[in-house]
Amino acid sequence: MARIAVIGAGMGALAAAARLAVAGHRVAVYERTETYGGAVRRFERDGFAFDTGPGLLPLPAVYRDLFVKTGKEPLEECVGLVQVDPSARHLFADGSEAALPNASRAGVVSALDEALGAGAGRRWGDFLVRARETWDRTRRPLLEEPLWRDWQVLAEREPYPAVPHKRLLRTRRAGTLAEVGAWELRDPRLIALLESHALAYGLDPRAVPANAAVLPYMEHAFGTWYVRGGLRELARAVYERCLARRVEFHFGAEVAAILEKDGRAAGLELADGTAVEADLVVSGVAPGVLDRLVRGTAVRAEGEVPPLRGAPSRLTVLLALRGGAPEGTAHRTVVHAEDRDAELDALFGAAPGMAARPTVTVLRPGDPALVPDPAHETAVLVATVPAGGGSAEETARRADDLITVAERALPELRKRLLWHEVVTQADVEEATGAEGGAVPAPALAAADGRMLHASNSTALSGLFTVGGWSHPGGGLPHAGMSGALVAGLIVEGPDFQGSQ
């Protein structure tokens, strides 16, 4: 039985802690803030409650597996898990719209044909077939297995299949997600639908590899889910599972350094000078933070995947509204930017900024647990923005831009608005420790390895990394799987091959 110190209480760290405790280890978590969950937080005011991080859960099987492996009560007995239908309503720049059923290829094809014209659904359906092939090729190495020692194999070849080109009488292989849209979808609205999945993770579709097609495929194949009471309830359930497995928690405990002895991790030094002895250390912090904690020792060996840095952030606006949500209101509406190229140039250009009318995701849970009474409603607006933020005046202007865009999805929004709160990039940084509030994206293949994340094992013996900034990357499912991978590497050793 090893003594294991875990730095941070994000979702990946919690998942690792619960699994390691079940395996018989003594696990203690040290979190610099006063609560658990990382970015999965809640804001409450005047009887209203809001998720300030993720609002929906893709691929719930990751957390089902966590609960099966760590106790008798399955996930559904610990939280209320609800499939969202429609999966999303999309409002396009030309005024057209489409509501897409959840996890139904035939339903999506029919909805797109009806909304966008004959043939639109077939083109999207054919794309999903190729996206499934990409998923089948990449699922295990990018989600279920530790990062391969010969990771360059993943970096070299694009797994998205080549597509026949009738005029050229040959096949061609898309290198970027934007090329997939231009070559195969050929409709600006379908292209916007495709690229919005990348943009939601802070990825530039013009630069991200074509196998980012797995992002919309995951949503299509496994559905989009909501947790009653908000996603914070999922964090609570995982935290309580840790407590049930006798994981110790120390909140307000900032780690100042990782201690070393005889060339391996040997514990932690806290900011108050307390020394914590441990046989193993699991770090759930961002790469820049980890670099500061490991004094004078390289965390990554030469030739390993370097940690990703410099990702965009999110701006979130919480709305308290008069009047309940009308029956049939879509849980999620994506309002696409009027000028998509300008939006991408503003976000990912040489001098990152924010377009005046960005793509905005509007979440309207219609959850009685989040409002003081049925005569009120909550809504959450989310847009991808550069990390770092700006002045208070600039943030206020950006928040107002989001509200203006959201009026397409919420008629008479400003008349109904009681108050709003803004969750800034600085707030994300405070919750997660990531510089500028950067939000990590899931790992992807090809692109010379630029979209891979650093391995869960490190050059310092006894030190492991978990969470969105290490393999397999960002997003709730990926964070949960990182916990499974770290637990496997510790319990079964360096030859662990992943879940079966």
BELRASUL-V131036 format. One record per backbone hydrogen bond with DSSP energy under -1.0 kcal/mol. NH is the residue of the N-H (numbers start at 0). CO is the residue of the C=O. If there is no record, write none. Layout:
# BELRASUL-V131036
{{NH CO} {NH CO}}
This chain:
# BELRASUL-V131036
{{3 25} {4 279} {5 27} {6 281} {7 29} {13 9} {14 10} {15 11} {16 12} {17 13} {18 14} {19 15} {20 16} {21 17} {22 18} {23 20} {24 19} {25 1} {27 3} {28 247} {29 5} {30 249} {36 8} {39 36} {40 38} {42 49} {44 47} {47 44} {48 369} {49 42} {51 40} {56 224} {61 58} {63 59} {64 60} {65 61} {66 62} {67 63} {68 64} {76 73} {77 74} {78 74} {81 225} {83 223} {86 99} {87 99} {88 331} {89 97} {90 333} {91 95} {94 91} {97 89} {99 87} {107 103} {108 104} {109 105} {110 106} {111 107} {112 108} {113 109} {114 110} {115 111} {116 112} {119 116} {122 118} {123 119} {124 120} {125 121} {126 122} {127 123} {128 124} {129 125} {130 126} {131 127} {132 128} {133 129} {134 130} {135 131} {136 132} {137 133} {138 134} {141 137} {142 138} {143 138} {143 139} {144 139} {152 149} {153 150} {154 150} {155 151} {162 171} {164 169} {168 164} {169 164} {171 162} {176 207} {177 204} {179 175} {180 176} {181 177} {182 178} {183 179} {184 180} {185 180} {190 186} {191 187} {192 188} {193 189} {194 190} {195 191} {196 193} {198 194} {199 195} {200 197} {201 198} {202 197} {206 203} {207 203} {211 208} {212 209} {213 210} {214 211} {216 212} {217 213} {218 214} {219 215} {220 216} {221 217} {222 218} {224 56} {225 81} {227 79} {229 226} {232 229} {234 230} {235 231} {236 232} {237 233} {238 234} {239 235} {240 236} {241 237} {242 238} {243 239} {244 240} {245 242} {246 241} {247 26} {249 28} {251 32} {252 30} {255 268} {256 268} {257 292} {258 266} {260 263} {263 260} {264 460} {265 258} {267 275} {268 256} {269 273} {270 253} {272 269} {275 267} {277 265} {278 2} {279 2} {280 461} {281 4} {282 463} {283 6} {289 285} {290 286} {291 287} {292 288} {293 289} {294 292} {303 300} {312 384} {314 382} {315 422} {316 380} {317 420} {318 378} {319 418} {320 376} {321 415} {322 374} {328 325} {332 361} {333 88} {334 359} {335 90} {342 338} {343 339} {344 340} {345 341} {346 342} {347 343} {348 344} {352 345} {359 334} {360 381} {361 332} {362 379} {363 330} {369 366} {375 372} {376 320} {378 318} {379 362} {380 316} {381 360} {382 314} {384 312} {387 435} {394 390} {395 391} {396 392} {397 393} {398 394} {399 395} {400 396} {401 397} {402 398} {403 399} {404 400} {405 401} {407 404} {408 405} {409 405} {412 409} {415 411} {416 412} {417 319} {418 319} {420 317} {422 315} {427 423} {428 424} {429 425} {430 426} {431 427} {432 428} {436 433} {437 434} {438 311} {442 471} {443 450} {445 153} {447 154} {448 445} {449 446} {451 448} {457 462} {458 298} {462 459} {463 280} {464 455} {465 282} {469 466} {470 453} {472 469} {473 440} {478 474} {479 475} {480 476} {481 477} {482 478} {483 479} {484 480} {485 481} {486 482} {487 483} {488 484} {489 485} {490 486} {491 487} {495 492} {498 143}}
